[in-house]
Amino acid sequence: MSLAKPTVGELGVDVDRASWLRSGDGADAIEVAFVQAVGQRWVLTRVAGQPHGRVLVYNEREWEAFLDGAKDGEFDDAQ
């Protein structure tokens, strides 16, 4: 089964049972959870304080690319 960009529902992930890590205390904080589903590891993100809000799904390659960009300052001017 090849999932290009699955949703948490397609992965069968219960977001209420995931272990969420919070980036900080401010209004712009995000939460991240690392889960195993359909034979691989996925990274879930959501806005902190909105447990029933939209959850974005990234595969490990996408997540590593995001982290590399953040380390290189690619998002410093983001509004």
PDB file with SEQRES, HELIX, SHEET and CRYST1 records, atoms N, CA, C and O in Angstrom:
SEQRES   1 A   79  MET SER LEU ALA LYS PRO THR VAL GLY GLU LEU GLY VAL          
SEQRES   2 A   79  ASP VAL ASP ARG ALA SER TRP LEU ARG SER GLY ASP GLY          
SEQRES   3 A   79  ALA ASP ALA ILE GLU VAL ALA PHE VAL GLN ALA VAL GLY          
SEQRES   4 A   79  GLN ARG TRP VAL LEU THR ARG VAL ALA GLY GLN PRO HIS          
SEQRES   5 A   79  GLY ARG VAL LEU VAL TYR ASN GLU ARG GLU TRP GLU ALA          
SEQRES   6 A   79  PHE LEU ASP GLY ALA LYS ASP GLY GLU PHE ASP ASP ALA          
SEQRES   7 A   79  GLN                                                          
HELIX    1 AA1 VAL A    8  LEU A   11  1                                   4    
HELIX    2 AA2 GLU A   60  LYS A   71  1                                  12    
SHEET    1 AA1 4 LEU A  21  ARG A  22  0                                        
SHEET    2 AA1 4 ILE A  30  ALA A  37 -1                                        
SHEET    3 AA1 4 GLN A  40  VAL A  47 -1                                        
SHEET    4 AA1 4 LEU A  56  ASN A  59 -1                                        
CRYST1    1.000    1.000    1.000  90.00  90.00  90.00 P 1           1          
ATOM      1  N   MET A   1       0.846  -1.176   0.000  1.00  0.00           N  
ATOM      2  CA  MET A   1       0.000   0.000   0.000  1.00  0.00           C  
ATOM      3  C   MET A   1       0.891   1.239   0.000  1.00  0.00           C  
ATOM      4  O   MET A   1       1.763   1.372   0.859  1.00  0.00           O  
ATOM      5  N   SER A   2       0.685   2.132  -0.939  1.00  0.00           N  
ATOM      6  CA  SER A   2       1.483   3.351  -1.038  1.00  0.00           C  
ATOM      7  C   SER A   2       0.603   4.561  -0.721  1.00  0.00           C  
ATOM      8  O   SER A   2      -0.361   4.843  -1.433  1.00  0.00           O  
ATOM      9  N   LEU A   3       0.943   5.264   0.341  1.00  0.00           N  
ATOM     10  CA  LEU A   3       0.183   6.438   0.739  1.00  0.00           C  
ATOM     11  C   LEU A   3       1.032   7.677   0.489  1.00  0.00           C  
ATOM     12  O   LEU A   3       2.025   7.894   1.184  1.00  0.00           O  
ATOM     13  N   ALA A   4       0.656   8.491  -0.491  1.00  0.00           N  
ATOM     14  CA  ALA A   4       1.434   9.675  -0.812  1.00  0.00           C  
ATOM     15  C   ALA A   4       1.344  10.706   0.304  1.00  0.00           C  
ATOM     16  O   ALA A   4       2.378  11.167   0.787  1.00  0.00           O  
ATOM     17  N   LYS A   5       0.176  11.072   0.717  1.00  0.00           N  
ATOM     18  CA  LYS A   5      -0.041  12.053   1.787  1.00  0.00           C  
ATOM     19  C   LYS A   5      -1.294  11.659   2.548  1.00  0.00           C  
ATOM     20  O   LYS A   5      -2.368  12.215   2.322  1.00  0.00           O  
ATOM     21  N   PRO A   6      -1.153  10.694   3.455  1.00  0.00           N  
ATOM     22  CA  PRO A   6      -2.334  10.194   4.162  1.00  0.00           C  
ATOM     23  C   PRO A   6      -2.816  11.151   5.244  1.00  0.00           C  
ATOM     24  O   PRO A   6      -2.083  12.030   5.697  1.00  0.00           O  
ATOM     25  N   THR A   7      -4.041  10.960   5.635  1.00  0.00           N  
ATOM     26  CA  THR A   7      -4.600  11.670   6.786  1.00  0.00           C  
ATOM     27  C   THR A   7      -4.445  10.758   8.005  1.00  0.00           C  
ATOM     28  O   THR A   7      -4.132   9.576   7.861  1.00  0.00           O  
ATOM     29  N   VAL A   8      -4.661  11.302   9.191  1.00  0.00           N  
ATOM     30  CA  VAL A   8      -4.591  10.461  10.392  1.00  0.00           C  
ATOM     31  C   VAL A   8      -5.652   9.371  10.334  1.00  0.00           C  
ATOM     32  O   VAL A   8      -5.429   8.263  10.821  1.00  0.00           O  
ATOM     33  N   GLY A   9      -6.799   9.674   9.745  1.00  0.00           N  
ATOM     34  CA  GLY A   9      -7.855   8.672   9.600  1.00  0.00           C  
ATOM     35  C   GLY A   9      -7.427   7.528   8.697  1.00  0.00           C  
ATOM     36  O   GLY A   9      -7.674   6.363   9.009  1.00  0.00           O  
ATOM     37  N   GLU A  10      -6.788   7.851   7.585  1.00  0.00           N  
ATOM     38  CA  GLU A  10      -6.304   6.813   6.671  1.00  0.00           C  
ATOM     39  C   GLU A  10      -5.213   5.962   7.319  1.00  0.00           C  
ATOM     40  O   GLU A  10      -5.081   4.775   7.020  1.00  0.00           O  
ATOM     41  N   LEU A  11      -4.435   6.579   8.208  1.00  0.00           N  
ATOM     42  CA  LEU A  11      -3.391   5.842   8.913  1.00  0.00           C  
ATOM     43  C   LEU A  11      -3.951   5.024  10.073  1.00  0.00           C  
ATOM     44  O   LEU A  11      -3.281   4.125  10.581  1.00  0.00           O  
ATOM     45  N   GLY A  12      -5.173   5.333  10.491  1.00  0.00           N  
ATOM     46  CA  GLY A  12      -5.768   4.641  11.623  1.00  0.00           C  
ATOM     47  C   GLY A  12      -5.191   5.088  12.960  1.00  0.00           C  
ATOM     48  O   GLY A  12      -5.181   4.321  13.923  1.00  0.00           O  
ATOM     49  N   VAL A  13      -4.710   6.327  13.019  1.00  0.00           N  
ATOM     50  CA  VAL A  13      -4.088   6.849  14.233  1.00  0.00           C  
ATOM     51  C   VAL A  13      -5.138   7.538  15.104  1.00  0.00           C  
ATOM     52  O   VAL A  13      -5.913   8.361  14.618  1.00  0.00           O  
ATOM     53  N   ASP A  14      -5.158   7.200  16.378  1.00  0.00           N  
ATOM     54  CA  ASP A  14      -6.013   7.861  17.357  1.00  0.00           C  
ATOM     55  C   ASP A  14      -5.212   9.010  17.962  1.00  0.00           C  
ATOM     56  O   ASP A  14      -4.366   8.781  18.827  1.00  0.00           O  
ATOM     57  N   VAL A  15      -5.465  10.241  17.520  1.00  0.00           N  
ATOM     58  CA  VAL A  15      -4.672  11.388  17.974  1.00  0.00           C  
ATOM     59  C   VAL A  15      -4.804  11.644  19.470  1.00  0.00           C  
ATOM     60  O   VAL A  15      -3.915  12.239  20.079  1.00  0.00           O  
ATOM     61  N   ASP A  16      -5.902  11.201  20.062  1.00  0.00           N  
ATOM     62  CA  ASP A  16      -6.078  11.370  21.504  1.00  0.00           C  
ATOM     63  C   ASP A  16      -5.143  10.469  22.308  1.00  0.00           C  
ATOM     64  O   ASP A  16      -4.877  10.739  23.479  1.00  0.00           O  
ATOM     65  N   ARG A  17      -4.651   9.418  21.697  1.00  0.00           N  
ATOM     66  CA  ARG A  17      -3.751   8.486  22.395  1.00  0.00           C  
ATOM     67  C   ARG A  17      -2.282   8.748  22.075  1.00  0.00           C  
ATOM     68  O   ARG A  17      -1.399   8.136  22.676  1.00  0.00           O  
ATOM     69  N   ALA A  18      -2.013   9.656  21.128  1.00  0.00           N  
ATOM     70  CA  ALA A  18      -0.627   9.966  20.761  1.00  0.00           C  
ATOM     71  C   ALA A  18       0.038  10.766  21.882  1.00  0.00           C  
ATOM     72  O   ALA A  18      -0.631  11.474  22.636  1.00  0.00           O  
ATOM     73  N   SER A  19       1.354  10.644  21.981  1.00  0.00           N  
ATOM     74  CA  SER A  19       2.132  11.416  22.959  1.00  0.00           C  
ATOM     75  C   SER A  19       2.609  12.695  22.283  1.00  0.00           C  
ATOM     76  O   SER A  19       3.528  12.670  21.465  1.00  0.00           O  
ATOM     77  N   TRP A  20       1.980  13.805  22.629  1.00  0.00           N  
ATOM     78  CA  TRP A  20       2.259  15.087  21.993  1.00  0.00           C  
ATOM     79  C   TRP A  20       3.336  15.847  22.759  1.00  0.00           C  
ATOM     80  O   TRP A  20       3.322  15.898  23.988  1.00  0.00           O  
ATOM     81  N   LEU A  21       4.264  16.434  22.017  1.00  0.00           N  
ATOM     82  CA  LEU A  21       5.310  17.297  22.570  1.00  0.00           C  
ATOM     83  C   LEU A  21       4.996  18.726  22.149  1.00  0.00           C  
ATOM     84  O   LEU A  21       4.656  18.974  20.992  1.00  0.00           O  
ATOM     85  N   ARG A  22       5.106  19.652  23.069  1.00  0.00           N  
ATOM     86  CA  ARG A  22       4.736  21.042  22.798  1.00  0.00           C  
ATOM     87  C   ARG A  22       5.990  21.893  22.610  1.00  0.00           C  
ATOM     88  O   ARG A  22       6.954  21.753  23.362  1.00  0.00           O  
ATOM     89  N   SER A  23       5.979  22.778  21.602  1.00  0.00           N  
ATOM     90  CA  SER A  23       7.152  23.592  21.281  1.00  0.00           C  
ATOM     91  C   SER A  23       7.370  24.742  22.254  1.00  0.00           C  
ATOM     92  O   SER A  23       8.478  25.270  22.334  1.00  0.00           O  
ATOM     93  N   GLY A  24       6.359  25.134  22.979  1.00  0.00           N  
ATOM     94  CA  GLY A  24       6.487  26.241  23.923  1.00  0.00           C  
ATOM     95  C   GLY A  24       5.148  26.573  24.545  1.00  0.00           C  
ATOM     96  O   GLY A  24       4.174  25.835  24.395  1.00  0.00           O  
ATOM     97  N   ASP A  25       5.114  27.707  25.252  1.00  0.00           N  
ATOM     98  CA  ASP A  25       3.888  28.094  25.948  1.00  0.00           C  
ATOM     99  C   ASP A  25       3.064  29.150  25.226  1.00  0.00           C  
ATOM    100  O   ASP A  25       1.909  29.372  25.589  1.00  0.00           O  
ATOM    101  N   GLY A  26       3.614  29.796  24.231  1.00  0.00           N  
ATOM    102  CA  GLY A  26       2.938  30.913  23.573  1.00  0.00           C  
ATOM    103  C   GLY A  26       1.806  30.498  22.656  1.00  0.00           C  
ATOM    104  O   GLY A  26       1.558  29.313  22.430  1.00  0.00           O  
ATOM    105  N   ALA A  27       1.124  31.509  22.134  1.00  0.00           N  
ATOM    106  CA  ALA A  27      -0.012  31.281  21.238  1.00  0.00           C  
ATOM    107  C   ALA A  27       0.420  30.650  19.916  1.00  0.00           C  
ATOM    108  O   ALA A  27      -0.397  30.032  19.233  1.00  0.00           O  
ATOM    109  N   ASP A  28       1.685  30.797  19.548  1.00  0.00           N  
ATOM    110  CA  ASP A  28       2.179  30.239  18.290  1.00  0.00           C  
ATOM    111  C   ASP A  28       2.768  28.842  18.447  1.00  0.00           C  
ATOM    112  O   ASP A  28       3.348  28.308  17.501  1.00  0.00           O  
ATOM    113  N   ALA A  29       2.626  28.248  19.618  1.00  0.00           N  
ATOM    114  CA  ALA A  29       3.208  26.933  19.871  1.00  0.00           C  
ATOM    115  C   ALA A  29       2.531  25.870  19.013  1.00  0.00           C  
ATOM    116  O   ALA A  29       1.351  25.971  18.677  1.00  0.00           O  
ATOM    117  N   ILE A  30       3.303  24.864  18.676  1.00  0.00           N  
ATOM    118  CA  ILE A  30       2.749  23.704  17.983  1.00  0.00           C  
ATOM    119  C   ILE A  30       3.001  22.474  18.840  1.00  0.00           C  
ATOM    120  O   ILE A  30       3.828  22.486  19.751  1.00  0.00           O  
ATOM    121  N   GLU A  31       2.277  21.426  18.531  1.00  0.00           N  
ATOM    122  CA  GLU A  31       2.492  20.133  19.169  1.00  0.00           C  
ATOM    123  C   GLU A  31       2.886  19.142  18.084  1.00  0.00           C  
ATOM    124  O   GLU A  31       2.391  19.196  16.958  1.00  0.00           O  
ATOM    125  N   VAL A  32       3.787  18.239  18.447  1.00  0.00           N  
ATOM    126  CA  VAL A  32       4.297  17.237  17.520  1.00  0.00           C  
ATOM    127  C   VAL A  32       4.179  15.866  18.181  1.00  0.00           C  
ATOM    128  O   VAL A  32       4.456  15.714  19.371  1.00  0.00           O  
ATOM    129  N   ALA A  33       3.769  14.880  17.402  1.00  0.00           N  
ATOM    130  CA  ALA A  33       3.718  13.503  17.878  1.00  0.00           C  
ATOM    131  C   ALA A  33       4.360  12.608  16.826  1.00  0.00           C  
ATOM    132  O   ALA A  33       4.191  12.826  15.626  1.00  0.00           O  
ATOM    133  N   PHE A  34       5.090  11.609  17.278  1.00  0.00           N  
ATOM    134  CA  PHE A  34       5.723  10.635  16.393  1.00  0.00           C  
ATOM    135  C   PHE A  34       4.976   9.316  16.572  1.00  0.00           C  
ATOM    136  O   PHE A  34       4.881   8.793  17.682  1.00  0.00           O  
ATOM    137  N   VAL A  35       4.449   8.786  15.473  1.00  0.00           N  
ATOM    138  CA  VAL A  35       3.635   7.575  15.548  1.00  0.00           C  
ATOM    139  C   VAL A  35       4.108   6.554  14.517  1.00  0.00           C  
ATOM    140  O   VAL A  35       4.718   6.904  13.506  1.00  0.00           O  
ATOM    141  N   GLN A  36       3.819   5.310  14.789  1.00  0.00           N  
ATOM    142  CA  GLN A  36       4.104   4.215  13.871  1.00  0.00           C  
ATOM    143  C   GLN A  36       2.778   3.739  13.295  1.00  0.00           C  
ATOM    144  O   GLN A  36       1.856   3.413  14.043  1.00  0.00           O  
ATOM    145  N   ALA A  37       2.675   3.696  11.970  1.00  0.00           N  
ATOM    146  CA  ALA A  37       1.442   3.231  11.328  1.00  0.00           C  
ATOM    147  C   ALA A  37       1.771   2.754   9.917  1.00  0.00           C  
ATOM    148  O   ALA A  37       2.705   3.252   9.289  1.00  0.00           O  
ATOM    149  N   VAL A  38       1.027   1.820   9.441  1.00  0.00           N  
ATOM    150  CA  VAL A  38       1.187   1.200   8.117  1.00  0.00           C  
ATOM    151  C   VAL A  38       2.657   0.948   7.773  1.00  0.00           C  
ATOM    152  O   VAL A  38       3.102   1.202   6.654  1.00  0.00           O  
ATOM    153  N   GLY A  39       3.395   0.445   8.758  1.00  0.00           N  
ATOM    154  CA  GLY A  39       4.755   0.023   8.525  1.00  0.00           C  
ATOM    155  C   GLY A  39       5.824   1.103   8.485  1.00  0.00           C  
ATOM    156  O   GLY A  39       6.964   0.820   8.116  1.00  0.00           O  
ATOM    157  N   GLN A  40       5.491   2.315   8.849  1.00  0.00           N  
ATOM    158  CA  GLN A  40       6.520   3.349   8.907  1.00  0.00           C  
ATOM    159  C   GLN A  40       6.207   4.392   9.967  1.00  0.00           C  
ATOM    160  O   GLN A  40       5.107   4.434  10.517  1.00  0.00           O  
ATOM    161  N   ARG A  41       7.193   5.228  10.240  1.00  0.00           N  
ATOM    162  CA  ARG A  41       7.045   6.273  11.250  1.00  0.00           C  
ATOM    163  C   ARG A  41       6.532   7.550  10.591  1.00  0.00           C  
ATOM    164  O   ARG A  41       6.983   7.926   9.509  1.00  0.00           O  
ATOM    165  N   TRP A  42       5.585   8.210  11.256  1.00  0.00           N  
ATOM    166  CA  TRP A  42       4.978   9.440  10.769  1.00  0.00           C  
ATOM    167  C   TRP A  42       5.119  10.517  11.831  1.00  0.00           C  
ATOM    168  O   TRP A  42       5.222  10.221  13.021  1.00  0.00           O  
ATOM    169  N   VAL A  43       5.122  11.765  11.392  1.00  0.00           N  
ATOM    170  CA  VAL A  43       5.179  12.903  12.295  1.00  0.00           C  
ATOM    171  C   VAL A  43       3.868  13.671  12.136  1.00  0.00           C  
ATOM    172  O   VAL A  43       3.494  14.062  11.030  1.00  0.00           O  
ATOM    173  N   LEU A  44       3.180  13.879  13.254  1.00  0.00           N  
ATOM    174  CA  LEU A  44       1.920  14.614  13.261  1.00  0.00           C  
ATOM    175  C   LEU A  44       2.162  15.972  13.904  1.00  0.00           C  
ATOM    176  O   LEU A  44       2.904  16.072  14.881  1.00  0.00           O  
ATOM    177  N   THR A  45       1.543  17.015  13.366  1.00  0.00           N  
ATOM    178  CA  THR A  45       1.633  18.341  13.982  1.00  0.00           C  
ATOM    179  C   THR A  45       0.245  18.953  14.070  1.00  0.00           C  
ATOM    180  O   THR A  45      -0.637  18.666  13.262  1.00  0.00           O  
ATOM    181  N   ARG A  46       0.079  19.800  15.072  1.00  0.00           N  
ATOM    182  CA  ARG A  46      -1.168  20.548  15.240  1.00  0.00           C  
ATOM    183  C   ARG A  46      -0.860  21.795  16.066  1.00  0.00           C  
ATOM    184  O   ARG A  46       0.184  21.884  16.712  1.00  0.00           O  
ATOM    185  N   VAL A  47      -1.773  22.745  16.035  1.00  0.00           N  
ATOM    186  CA  VAL A  47      -1.637  23.946  16.849  1.00  0.00           C  
ATOM    187  C   VAL A  47      -1.901  23.564  18.298  1.00  0.00           C  
ATOM    188  O   VAL A  47      -2.907  22.924  18.604  1.00  0.00           O  
ATOM    189  N   ALA A  48      -1.008  23.953  19.176  1.00  0.00           N  
ATOM    190  CA  ALA A  48      -1.153  23.637  20.598  1.00  0.00           C  
ATOM    191  C   ALA A  48      -2.433  24.268  21.130  1.00  0.00           C  
ATOM    192  O   ALA A  48      -2.801  25.375  20.738  1.00  0.00           O  
ATOM    193  N   GLY A  49      -3.089  23.571  22.003  1.00  0.00           N  
ATOM    194  CA  GLY A  49      -4.323  24.079  22.590  1.00  0.00           C  
ATOM    195  C   GLY A  49      -5.556  23.817  21.746  1.00  0.00           C  
ATOM    196  O   GLY A  49      -6.660  24.200  22.132  1.00  0.00           O  
ATOM    197  N   GLN A  50      -5.388  23.169  20.598  1.00  0.00           N  
ATOM    198  CA  GLN A  50      -6.523  22.817  19.742  1.00  0.00           C  
ATOM    199  C   GLN A  50      -6.516  21.303  19.491  1.00  0.00           C  
ATOM    200  O   GLN A  50      -6.276  20.858  18.368  1.00  0.00           O  
ATOM    201  N   PRO A  51      -6.777  20.523  20.529  1.00  0.00           N  
ATOM    202  CA  PRO A  51      -6.658  19.064  20.397  1.00  0.00           C  
ATOM    203  C   PRO A  51      -7.585  18.446  19.358  1.00  0.00           C  
ATOM    204  O   PRO A  51      -7.343  17.327  18.905  1.00  0.00           O  
ATOM    205  N   HIS A  52      -8.625  19.146  18.982  1.00  0.00           N  
ATOM    206  CA  HIS A  52      -9.541  18.600  17.978  1.00  0.00           C  
ATOM    207  C   HIS A  52      -9.439  19.352  16.655  1.00  0.00           C  
ATOM    208  O   HIS A  52     -10.292  19.207  15.779  1.00  0.00           O  
ATOM    209  N   GLY A  53      -8.383  20.159  16.519  1.00  0.00           N  
ATOM    210  CA  GLY A  53      -8.150  20.897  15.282  1.00  0.00           C  
ATOM    211  C   GLY A  53      -7.483  20.034  14.225  1.00  0.00           C  
ATOM    212  O   GLY A  53      -7.303  18.829  14.403  1.00  0.00           O  
ATOM    213  N   ARG A  54      -7.125  20.664  13.139  1.00  0.00           N  
ATOM    214  CA  ARG A  54      -6.508  19.969  12.008  1.00  0.00           C  
ATOM    215  C   ARG A  54      -5.140  19.406  12.398  1.00  0.00           C  
ATOM    216  O   ARG A  54      -4.345  20.082  13.050  1.00  0.00           O  
ATOM    217  N   VAL A  55      -4.880  18.183  12.000  1.00  0.00           N  
ATOM    218  CA  VAL A  55      -3.601  17.516  12.239  1.00  0.00           C  
ATOM    219  C   VAL A  55      -2.933  17.300  10.881  1.00  0.00           C  
ATOM    220  O   VAL A  55      -3.519  16.703   9.977  1.00  0.00           O  
ATOM    221  N   LEU A  56      -1.706  17.790  10.752  1.00  0.00           N  
ATOM    222  CA  LEU A  56      -0.941  17.595   9.525  1.00  0.00           C  
ATOM    223  C   LEU A  56      -0.056  16.370   9.686  1.00  0.00           C  
ATOM    224  O   LEU A  56       0.458  16.105  10.773  1.00  0.00           O  
ATOM    225  N   VAL A  57       0.121  15.625   8.601  1.00  0.00           N  
ATOM    226  CA  VAL A  57       0.894  14.387   8.618  1.00  0.00           C  
ATOM    227  C   VAL A  57       2.108  14.543   7.704  1.00  0.00           C  
ATOM    228  O   VAL A  57       1.988  14.995   6.565  1.00  0.00           O  
ATOM    229  N   TYR A  58       3.271  14.164   8.216  1.00  0.00           N  
ATOM    230  CA  TYR A  58       4.512  14.203   7.441  1.00  0.00           C  
ATOM    231  C   TYR A  58       5.204  12.852   7.537  1.00  0.00           C  
ATOM    232  O   TYR A  58       5.173  12.208   8.586  1.00  0.00           O  
ATOM    233  N   ASN A  59       5.825  12.422   6.448  1.00  0.00           N  
ATOM    234  CA  ASN A  59       6.672  11.244   6.550  1.00  0.00           C  
ATOM    235  C   ASN A  59       8.037  11.703   7.063  1.00  0.00           C  
ATOM    236  O   ASN A  59       8.293  12.904   7.147  1.00  0.00           O  
ATOM    237  N   GLU A  60       8.892  10.782   7.397  1.00  0.00           N  
ATOM    238  CA  GLU A  60      10.182  11.153   8.000  1.00  0.00           C  
ATOM    239  C   GLU A  60      11.028  12.016   7.073  1.00  0.00           C  
ATOM    240  O   GLU A  60      11.709  12.924   7.550  1.00  0.00           O  
ATOM    241  N   ARG A  61      11.010  11.772   5.794  1.00  0.00           N  
ATOM    242  CA  ARG A  61      11.791  12.565   4.837  1.00  0.00           C  
ATOM    243  C   ARG A  61      11.300  14.015   4.811  1.00  0.00           C  
ATOM    244  O   ARG A  61      12.109  14.942   4.820  1.00  0.00           O  
ATOM    245  N   GLU A  62       9.987  14.215   4.780  1.00  0.00           N  
ATOM    246  CA  GLU A  62       9.431  15.573   4.801  1.00  0.00           C  
ATOM    247  C   GLU A  62       9.793  16.290   6.097  1.00  0.00           C  
ATOM    248  O   GLU A  62      10.139  17.471   6.081  1.00  0.00           O  
ATOM    249  N   TRP A  63       9.713  15.582   7.213  1.00  0.00           N  
ATOM    250  CA  TRP A  63      10.017  16.174   8.514  1.00  0.00           C  
ATOM    251  C   TRP A  63      11.490  16.583   8.583  1.00  0.00           C  
ATOM    252  O   TRP A  63      11.805  17.670   9.068  1.00  0.00           O  
ATOM    253  N   GLU A  64      12.392  15.728   8.106  1.00  0.00           N  
ATOM    254  CA  GLU A  64      13.822  16.053   8.101  1.00  0.00           C  
ATOM    255  C   GLU A  64      14.097  17.274   7.217  1.00  0.00           C  
ATOM    256  O   GLU A  64      14.918  18.121   7.570  1.00  0.00           O  
ATOM    257  N   ALA A  65      13.418  17.367   6.077  1.00  0.00           N  
ATOM    258  CA  ALA A  65      13.587  18.535   5.202  1.00  0.00           C  
ATOM    259  C   ALA A  65      13.114  19.799   5.907  1.00  0.00           C  
ATOM    260  O   ALA A  65      13.765  20.839   5.810  1.00  0.00           O  
ATOM    261  N   PHE A  66      11.996  19.724   6.613  1.00  0.00           N  
ATOM    262  CA  PHE A  66      11.501  20.872   7.375  1.00  0.00           C  
ATOM    263  C   PHE A  66      12.519  21.284   8.436  1.00  0.00           C  
ATOM    264  O   PHE A  66      12.826  22.469   8.566  1.00  0.00           O  
ATOM    265  N   LEU A  67      13.047  20.321   9.197  1.00  0.00           N  
ATOM    266  CA  LEU A  67      14.013  20.637  10.249  1.00  0.00           C  
ATOM    267  C   LEU A  67      15.280  21.245   9.674  1.00  0.00           C  
ATOM    268  O   LEU A  67      15.832  22.185  10.245  1.00  0.00           O  
ATOM    269  N   ASP A  68      15.746  20.717   8.548  1.00  0.00           N  
ATOM    270  CA  ASP A  68      16.926  21.293   7.898  1.00  0.00           C  
ATOM    271  C   ASP A  68      16.675  22.734   7.491  1.00  0.00           C  
ATOM    272  O   ASP A  68      17.545  23.589   7.662  1.00  0.00           O  
ATOM    273  N   GLY A  69      15.492  23.012   6.954  1.00  0.00           N  
ATOM    274  CA  GLY A  69      15.144  24.380   6.570  1.00  0.00           C  
ATOM    275  C   GLY A  69      15.086  25.306   7.766  1.00  0.00           C  
ATOM    276  O   GLY A  69      15.545  26.446   7.699  1.00  0.00           O  
ATOM    277  N   ALA A  70      14.526  24.820   8.858  1.00  0.00           N  
ATOM    278  CA  ALA A  70      14.448  25.635  10.070  1.00  0.00           C  
ATOM    279  C   ALA A  70      15.850  25.932  10.604  1.00  0.00           C  
ATOM    280  O   ALA A  70      16.127  27.053  11.030  1.00  0.00           O  
ATOM    281  N   LYS A  71      16.729  24.939  10.582  1.00  0.00           N  
ATOM    282  CA  LYS A  71      18.103  25.136  11.049  1.00  0.00           C  
ATOM    283  C   LYS A  71      18.854  26.129  10.175  1.00  0.00           C  
ATOM    284  O   LYS A  71      19.704  26.874  10.663  1.00  0.00           O  
ATOM    285  N   ASP A  72      18.540  26.139   8.885  1.00  0.00           N  
ATOM    286  CA  ASP A  72      19.198  27.045   7.945  1.00  0.00           C  
ATOM    287  C   ASP A  72      18.573  28.432   7.919  1.00  0.00           C  
ATOM    288  O   ASP A  72      19.026  29.296   7.168  1.00  0.00           O  
ATOM    289  N   GLY A  73      17.541  28.660   8.725  1.00  0.00           N  
ATOM    290  CA  GLY A  73      16.904  29.977   8.794  1.00  0.00           C  
ATOM    291  C   GLY A  73      15.923  30.273   7.681  1.00  0.00           C  
ATOM    292  O   GLY A  73      15.558  31.431   7.479  1.00  0.00           O  
ATOM    293  N   GLU A  74      15.489  29.261   6.957  1.00  0.00           N  
ATOM    294  CA  GLU A  74      14.588  29.468   5.822  1.00  0.00           C  
ATOM    295  C   GLU A  74      13.222  30.031   6.225  1.00  0.00           C  
ATOM    296  O   GLU A  74      12.519  30.603   5.392  1.00  0.00           O  
ATOM    297  N   PHE A  75      12.847  29.875   7.478  1.00  0.00           N  
ATOM    298  CA  PHE A  75      11.535  30.318   7.922  1.00  0.00           C  
ATOM    299  C   PHE A  75      11.594  31.538   8.832  1.00  0.00           C  
ATOM    300  O   PHE A  75      10.583  31.916   9.422  1.00  0.00           O  
ATOM    301  N   ASP A  76      12.763  32.157   8.953  1.00  0.00           N  
ATOM    302  CA  ASP A  76      12.933  33.289   9.862  1.00  0.00           C  
ATOM    303  C   ASP A  76      12.030  34.464   9.513  1.00  0.00           C  
ATOM    304  O   ASP A  76      11.629  35.210  10.407  1.00  0.00           O  
ATOM    305  N   ASP A  77      11.700  34.648   8.235  1.00  0.00           N  
ATOM    306  CA  ASP A  77      10.863  35.778   7.817  1.00  0.00           C  
ATOM    307  C   ASP A  77       9.385  35.418   7.702  1.00  0.00           C  
ATOM    308  O   ASP A  77       8.577  36.261   7.311  1.00  0.00           O  
ATOM    309  N   ALA A  78       9.023  34.195   8.031  1.00  0.00           N  
ATOM    310  CA  ALA A  78       7.625  33.749   7.917  1.00  0.00           C  
ATOM    311  C   ALA A  78       6.741  34.523   8.884  1.00  0.00           C  
ATOM    312  O   ALA A  78       7.115  34.763  10.032  1.00  0.00           O  
ATOM    313  N   GLN A  79       5.586  34.902   8.412  1.00  0.00           N  
ATOM    314  CA  GLN A  79       4.628  35.667   9.215  1.00  0.00           C  
ATOM    315  C   GLN A  79       3.425  34.818   9.516  1.00  0.00           C  
ATOM    316  O   GLN A  79       2.497  35.277  10.183  1.00  0.00           O  
TER     317      GLN A  79                                                      
END                                                                             
